[in-house]
Amino acid sequence: RFHELDKRCRDFENANNELKQLNIQLEKDLLSVGGVTELFRRGPEGQTSDSNSN
């Protein structure tokens, strides 16, 4: 019984690690996309129009 639990726990850890890797990749992609979006939003005047980040 305990062995089964241990195996499941290890599977969970493996899945968790994979998720972390995916998350890191996703964040990188989002950063890239965010940068491009920021460029587009600035437009020709070089000023952010409706972004109230700060």
C-alpha positions as CSV (number, residue, x, y, z in Angstrom):
1,R,0.0,0.0,0.0
2,F,2.7,2.4,1.0
3,H,4.8,1.5,-2.0
4,E,1.8,2.4,-4.3
5,L,1.6,5.8,-2.5
6,D,5.3,6.4,-2.9
7,K,5.2,5.6,-6.6
8,R,2.3,8.0,-7.1
9,C,4.1,10.6,-5.2
10,R,7.1,10.3,-7.4
11,D,4.9,10.5,-10.5
12,F,3.5,13.6,-9.1
13,E,6.9,15.1,-8.5
14,N,7.9,14.3,-12.1
15,A,4.8,15.9,-13.5
16,N,5.4,18.9,-11.3
17,N,8.9,19.3,-12.6
18,E,7.7,19.1,-16.2
19,L,5.1,21.8,-15.3
20,K,7.8,24.0,-13.9
21,Q,9.8,23.6,-17.1
22,L,6.7,24.4,-19.2
23,N,6.0,27.4,-17.0
24,I,9.5,28.8,-17.5
25,Q,9.2,28.4,-21.2
26,L,5.8,30.0,-21.2
27,E,7.1,33.0,-19.2
28,K,9.9,33.4,-21.7
29,D,7.5,33.4,-24.5
30,L,5.2,35.8,-22.7
31,L,8.1,38.1,-22.1
32,S,8.9,38.1,-25.8
33,V,5.3,38.6,-26.8
34,G,5.0,41.3,-24.2
35,G,8.0,43.2,-25.5
36,V,6.6,43.1,-29.1
37,T,3.1,44.1,-27.9
38,E,4.7,47.0,-26.0
39,L,6.4,48.2,-29.2
40,F,3.2,48.0,-31.1
41,R,1.3,49.9,-28.4
42,R,3.8,52.7,-28.3
43,G,3.2,53.4,-31.9
44,P,4.9,56.2,-33.8
45,E,4.7,58.9,-31.1
46,G,6.8,56.6,-28.7
47,Q,4.3,57.1,-25.9
48,T,2.2,54.5,-24.2
49,S,-1.4,55.7,-24.8
50,D,-3.7,53.9,-22.4
51,S,-1.3,51.9,-20.2
52,N,-1.7,52.8,-16.5
53,S,1.1,50.6,-15.3
54,N,2.8,53.6,-13.7
